[in-house]
Amino acid sequence: MNNAGYTVTTDDEQQLRCSIFSAERQQEGIMNKFCQSCGMPMKSDPGHGGTEADGSKTDEYCSYCYVNGAFMQPEMTAQEMQAFCIEKMKEQGMPKFVGWLFTRSIPKLRRWHTA
C-alpha cells in the first residue's frame, strides 16, 4: 500500500490478473460452443440452439436436449446421457471407443452440476 491507502500493483501483477480474467472468459466461450447437456458442438445443431419457455433461443443447450424451457429427458442422469450419445454415435458409424472419448466429459457439463 502507498501512503494514500491504495494498493499498488506492478505491471507483472496486472498482466497476470488480465491473463487470468481473459482465460476465464475464453473458457466460458469454449463452454458455450458445446451443448451443456449432451456435449454436441452447437455448430452441428440443426435447430441452432434450444428454446426457452418464451420461444427465445438459448446458446447453452442444443435443440435435441432443451425445448420450451425444459429438458427433453428430465429424469436422465449424466451416465445415461453418455450411454445414449455413445449409441447414437455408433449408429452413425463411429467406433464405441471414439464415442466414449467424445462423451467422457458429459458429467462435467453445466446441466449435470446443478442436478
N, C-alpha and C positions, 0 to 999 in steps of 0.2 A: 504494500500500500504506500502511496505517496502522502505527503503532508496534508493534502486536501481530503484524504479519506477514500480516494478512488483506487481501485485495483489496477495496477499497471501490468500489462502483458507484453511479452516480447513478440517480435514478428513471427518467430518459430511457433510459439504457443497459439497465436492467432491463426496461422496457417494450418496447424493441426486441428483446431476446432472447426475451421471451414472444411477441411478434408473429411472429418467425421460427419459433419452435417450433410455434406454432399454425398457421401457413401450411404447414409441413411435414406436420403431422398432417392438415390439411384436404386436401392434395394426395394423401396416402395414401388417404383416404376416397373421393376422386374416382376414383382408380385402381381401387379395389375395386368401383366401381359399373359397371365395364365388364370384359368378359372380357379377360384379359391375353394372349389368343392371337389372337382374331378382332376384338375391339373391340365386340362386341354388348353393348348395355345389359343388365346382369344381370337387371333387372326384366322384360325381354322373354323370358328363358329359361324355356321351359315346364317344364324339369326343376329349376329353381331352383338351378342350380349343378352343376358336375361332381362326380364322386365320386373319393375316394381309394381305394387298394387295400383298405382295411379297410371300405369302404362308406360312410364318413362323407362329408358334403358339403363342398365347397370353395367359397369365395366368390371365388376367384381366376380360375377358368376356368368357362366355360359347359358345359352337358351335351352340346353338339354337339362340343366340342373335346376334352374330358377325361373319360375313363370308366375306372373301376377303377385309378386312379393312373397312367394313361398317356394320351398324346395319340392321338387317333383317326388322324391323319395324321402320324406321327413324322418322316417324311422331308421334309415340306413346308417350303418356305422362306417367309420373310415376303412376298416378292414373289408367290409362288404363292398364298398366303393372300389377298392383296389381290385378285388376279385372280379367285379363287374367289368371294369375297364380292361383288365388283362384279357378277359374273354372276348370283349369287343375287338381288341387289337388282334387276337388270334383269328377271329372271323375275317379280318381284313388281310390275313396272310403273314402277320408278324409272329416270330417265334415267341413262346411263352417267356423266355428269359428276357427278351427285349421289352416285352410288356411289363415285366417286373421292374426292370430298370426305370422305365418311364413313370411307374406308379409308386415307387418306394417312398416318395416324399409326400404323398397324399395326406398322411396323418399330421403333417406339419402345416397344412394349408389352413387359412383363416376359419373356414366353416368348422373344422374339427377342433379348433382351440376353444371355441365357445360351448361346445357340446359337453 
